[in-house]
Amino acid sequence: MSFKRTDLDRLAAILADAAATEIMPRFRSLPAGGIREKTSALDLVTDADEAAEWKIRDACARAFPKALFVGEESVERDPALMAKIADADLAIIIDPVDGTSNYAWGLPLFGVLAAVTRKGEAIGGLIFDPVCRDWRKALKGEGAWGETVDGKSWDLKVAKPAALSEMTGTGSWYLMPEPQRSRTAANLAKVHASFAYRCAAYEYRIIADGVVHFALHYKLMPWDHAAGVLIHAEAGGYSACHDGTPYDATRHKGGLLSAPDKDSWHVLQQALLT
């Protein structure tokens, strides 16, 4: 089943509509009870997550009737959806509000993520910033680009390789088990600087833009990573699971490291994960 640039733009319009009608009107205006814990105080869901996903799901059913729809909140209700990604000729994987904690806390650092996969392999990716209303987009084999709301576009390119001591990036270590957690947190002192935005949409955005060199993640939910890994790859970057094996949307364990190129990846893997 083909998926073209016109299809990507149609999906982008669906995300933008959901952001305008369900996400932004609720930002900093959630009612009492509009924020709920899932597994912990750092794992939240809001009324906006759910309302946006159901709107996106219904619009995708009309626009892409043959596609499997997999959303973070949909999987919360039906975990069996995850296993269907591997066999789907076309799947649309959505995170309606990536960076939910930031959103719930009133911080304007969140995004909408969408990946399009075929048999688990990402063939299209979207990152939408609902606050600034701009995009990072990619199609497999056709490059990655940014777009503004007024139609300006530009090609994305990752950062140039650098020495380990000069690299900057994002590192999410808090979900790792011990002793990996403490070891990785200490190892991040080997790079020039590291940050944690609690928002994969922004972390992939800045590595695809070439603003920083690397991104280190542990939890591998497909709605967090499938779009960003493709956008980063089409911008010239290299990603693999912590053990060096390839990543795709069917991988849900093993951690993920993204770097400007394969050589930089190996330097970072040895420095941060051993």
Phi, psi and omega per residue, in radians:
M1 nan 2.148 -3.076
S2 -1.365 2.713 3.063
F3 -2.498 1.933 -2.993
K4 -1.844 3.096 -3.137
R5 -1.086 -0.608 3.092
T6 -1.132 -0.606 3.079
D7 -1.183 -0.725 3.108
L8 -1.067 -0.726 3.122
D9 -1.160 -0.610 3.102
R10 -1.155 -0.726 3.087
L11 -1.142 -0.703 3.110
A12 -1.039 -0.717 3.127
A13 -1.113 -0.627 3.100
I14 -1.120 -0.783 3.122
L15 -1.105 -0.755 -3.121
A16 -1.111 -0.665 3.120
D17 -1.143 -0.756 3.118
A18 -1.121 -0.669 3.120
A19 -1.123 -0.724 -3.096
A20 -1.237 -0.564 -3.040
T21 -1.741 -0.469 -3.026
E22 -2.063 -0.530 -3.048
I23 -1.625 -0.997 -3.050
M24 -1.169 -0.641 3.092
P25 -1.098 -0.407 3.140
R26 -1.620 -0.186 -3.083
F27 -1.132 2.174 -3.071
R28 1.077 0.302 3.140
S29 -2.354 0.373 -3.131
L30 -1.208 2.380 -3.136
P31 -1.321 2.973 3.012
A32 -1.001 2.286 -3.075
G33 1.519 -0.053 -3.126
G34 -1.394 -0.125 3.071
I35 -2.142 2.233 -3.094
R36 -2.328 2.541 3.069
E37 -1.413 2.501 2.971
K38 -1.677 -1.435 -3.097
T39 -1.816 -0.309 -3.112
S40 -2.855 3.103 3.120
A41 -1.202 -0.250 3.094
L42 -1.825 0.108 3.115
D43 -2.149 1.650 -2.956
L44 -2.036 2.772 2.941
V45 -2.358 2.523 3.140
T46 -2.161 2.936 3.045
D47 -0.983 -0.593 -3.116
A48 -1.168 -0.728 3.099
D49 -0.956 -0.871 -3.041
E50 -1.237 -0.811 -3.111
A51 -1.110 -0.711 3.132
A52 -1.150 -0.730 -3.122
E53 -1.137 -0.747 -3.124
W54 -1.142 -0.617 3.106
K55 -1.179 -0.760 3.114
I56 -1.125 -0.757 3.136
R57 -1.014 -0.825 -3.100
D58 -1.170 -0.664 3.121
A59 -1.208 -0.660 3.102
C60 -1.166 -0.607 3.108
A61 -1.078 -0.583 3.105
R62 -1.399 -0.725 -3.051
A63 -1.404 -0.579 -3.082
F64 -2.322 1.197 -2.968
P65 -1.098 -0.365 -3.117
K66 -1.630 -0.045 -3.070
A67 -1.510 2.496 2.952
L68 -1.305 2.308 3.100
F69 -1.834 2.184 3.132
V70 -2.260 1.971 3.104
G71 -2.114 2.730 -3.125
E72 -0.995 -0.759 -3.109
E73 -1.340 -0.521 3.065
S74 -1.119 -0.718 3.130
V75 -1.197 -0.537 3.065
E76 -1.026 -0.624 3.127
R77 -1.489 -0.569 -3.079
D78 -2.418 1.477 -3.096
P79 -1.020 -0.379 -3.111
A80 -1.134 -0.298 3.119
L81 -1.040 -0.590 -3.077
M82 -1.039 -0.718 -3.076
A83 -1.207 -0.319 -3.090
K84 -1.409 -0.260 -3.091
I85 -1.059 -0.707 -3.036
A86 -1.073 -0.561 -3.059
D87 -1.787 -0.091 -3.060
A88 -1.304 2.240 3.051
D89 -1.132 -0.512 3.066
L90 -2.632 2.154 3.081
A91 -2.241 2.468 3.047
I92 -1.976 2.056 -3.028
I93 -1.962 2.136 -2.936
I94 -2.141 2.407 2.812
D95 -2.042 1.843 -3.005
P96 -1.154 -0.637 3.036
V97 -2.389 1.675 3.065
D98 -1.480 2.291 -2.983
G99 1.574 0.705 -3.061
T100 -1.029 -0.665 3.120
S101 -1.061 -0.787 3.102
N102 -1.037 -0.794 3.132
Y103 -1.041 -0.823 -3.107
A104 -1.143 -0.551 -3.139
W105 -1.479 0.003 3.119
G106 1.444 0.318 3.136
L107 -1.651 2.269 -3.070
P108 -1.417 0.920 -3.119
L109 -2.316 1.348 -3.131
F110 -2.656 2.922 -3.114
G111 -2.722 3.039 3.057
V112 -1.975 2.216 -3.105
L113 -1.987 2.448 3.044
A114 -2.526 2.261 3.024
A115 -2.075 2.501 3.023
V116 -1.962 2.173 -3.078
T117 -2.152 2.695 2.990
R118 -2.204 2.050 -3.095
K119 0.920 0.655 3.097
G120 1.550 -0.207 -3.126
E121 -1.646 2.266 -3.136
A122 -1.235 2.265 3.089
I123 -2.092 -0.165 3.088
G124 -2.645 2.538 3.136
G125 -2.530 2.511 3.130
L126 -2.393 2.349 2.927
I127 -2.181 2.106 -3.124
F128 -2.043 2.265 3.027
D129 -1.692 1.871 -3.085
P130 -1.244 -0.330 -3.141
V131 -1.338 -0.932 3.132
C132 -1.582 -0.170 3.073
R133 1.013 0.868 3.023
D134 -2.272 3.004 -2.898
W135 -2.265 2.700 2.756
R136 -2.181 2.233 -3.021
K137 -2.320 2.709 3.045
A138 -2.735 2.606 2.909
L139 -2.202 2.410 -3.094
K140 -1.018 2.217 3.133
G141 1.398 -0.015 -3.099
E142 -2.116 0.115 3.070
G143 1.600 3.087 3.122
A144 -2.226 2.530 -3.080
W145 -2.608 2.785 3.017
G146 -1.833 2.691 3.108
E147 -2.459 2.466 3.025
T148 -1.748 2.933 -3.097
V149 -1.128 -0.437 3.140
D150 -1.621 0.213 2.979
G151 1.654 0.009 3.089
K152 -1.269 2.508 3.132
S153 -2.462 2.754 -3.135
W154 -2.718 2.667 3.120
D155 -1.337 2.529 3.093
L156 -1.654 2.540 3.126
K157 -2.577 2.269 -3.111
V158 -1.208 2.932 3.132
A159 -1.146 2.696 3.037
K160 -1.242 2.561 3.098
P161 -0.994 2.624 -3.132
A162 -2.532 2.899 3.039
A163 -1.118 2.633 -3.106
L164 -0.909 -0.763 -3.085
S165 -1.199 -0.219 3.122
E166 -1.839 -0.055 -3.106
M167 -1.351 2.528 2.978
T168 -2.153 2.728 -3.139
G169 -3.133 -2.996 3.138
T170 -1.965 2.465 -3.112
G171 -2.422 1.976 3.089
S172 -1.788 1.778 -3.074
W173 -1.949 -0.189 -2.942
Y174 -1.204 -0.365 3.115
L175 -1.536 -0.126 -3.114
M176 -1.235 2.600 3.041
P177 -1.334 2.719 3.007
E178 -1.336 2.561 0.100
P179 -1.535 0.022 -3.113
Q180 -1.035 -0.652 -3.097
R181 -1.019 -0.959 -3.114
S182 -1.163 -0.675 -3.124
R183 -1.119 -0.791 -3.120
T184 -1.186 -0.715 3.112
A185 -1.027 -0.727 3.111
A186 -1.202 -0.694 -3.115
N187 -1.121 -0.479 3.140
L188 -1.106 -0.265 3.057
A189 -1.204 -0.222 -3.137
K190 -1.316 -0.375 3.124
V191 -1.607 2.978 -3.101
H192 -1.130 -0.748 3.121
A193 -2.871 2.591 3.040
S194 -2.389 2.684 -3.054
F195 -2.378 2.824 3.052
A196 -2.421 1.911 -3.077
Y197 -1.642 -0.113 -3.083
R198 0.933 0.684 -3.132
C199 -2.778 1.768 -3.129
A200 -1.045 -0.598 3.140
A201 -0.984 -0.784 3.137
Y202 -1.335 -0.600 3.130
E203 -1.148 -0.730 3.073
Y204 -1.247 -0.574 3.110
R205 -1.048 -0.825 -3.037
I206 -1.329 -0.452 3.054
I207 -1.357 -0.590 3.079
A208 -1.224 -0.521 3.093
D209 -1.342 -0.210 -3.095
G210 1.390 0.284 3.135
V211 -1.303 -0.669 3.069
V212 -2.255 2.997 -3.004
H213 -1.624 -0.591 -2.964
F214 -2.522 2.845 2.994
A215 -2.428 2.296 3.141
L216 -2.071 2.173 3.137
H217 -2.280 2.791 3.099
Y218 -2.052 -0.933 -3.086
K219 -1.319 2.237 -3.000
L220 -1.969 1.166 2.995
M221 -1.475 2.354 -3.010
P222 -1.083 -0.537 3.140
W223 -1.234 -0.310 3.104
D224 -1.501 -0.511 -2.890
H225 -2.150 -0.509 -2.990
A226 -1.036 -0.757 -3.140
A227 -1.193 -0.831 -3.068
G228 -1.134 -0.695 3.124
V229 -1.097 -0.719 3.112
L230 -1.136 -0.820 -3.132
I231 -1.038 -0.782 3.114
H232 -1.081 -0.766 3.139
A233 -1.106 -0.747 -3.124
E234 -1.242 -0.286 3.032
A235 -1.548 0.050 3.058
G236 1.867 0.043 -3.056
G237 -1.540 3.068 -3.102
Y238 -2.312 2.313 3.106
S239 -2.311 2.620 3.018
A240 -2.773 2.804 3.033
C241 -1.148 2.871 -3.035
H242 -0.972 -0.540 -3.118
D243 -1.539 0.091 3.097
G244 1.619 -0.098 3.137
T245 -1.385 2.709 -3.089
P246 -1.154 2.636 3.067
Y247 -1.737 2.460 2.841
D248 -2.572 3.111 -2.991
A249 -1.231 -0.108 3.079
T250 -1.587 -0.121 3.136
R251 -1.522 2.098 -3.094
H252 -2.076 0.021 3.092
K253 -2.467 2.693 3.013
G254 2.097 -0.124 3.133
G255 1.219 2.880 -3.016
L256 -2.556 2.414 3.098
L257 -2.294 2.272 3.131
S258 -2.098 2.442 -3.061
A259 -2.562 2.971 -3.124
P260 -1.119 -0.589 3.134
D261 -2.711 3.086 -3.055
K262 -1.137 -0.699 3.132
D263 -1.101 -0.774 3.113
S264 -1.096 -0.654 3.115
W265 -1.021 -0.797 -3.109
H266 -1.155 -0.666 3.072
V267 -1.063 -0.811 -3.126
L268 -1.182 -0.687 -3.138
Q269 -1.074 -0.755 3.128
Q270 -1.196 -0.654 -3.077
A271 -1.341 -0.657 -2.991
L272 -1.733 -0.474 -2.928
L273 -2.045 0.127 3.100
T274 -2.145 nan nan
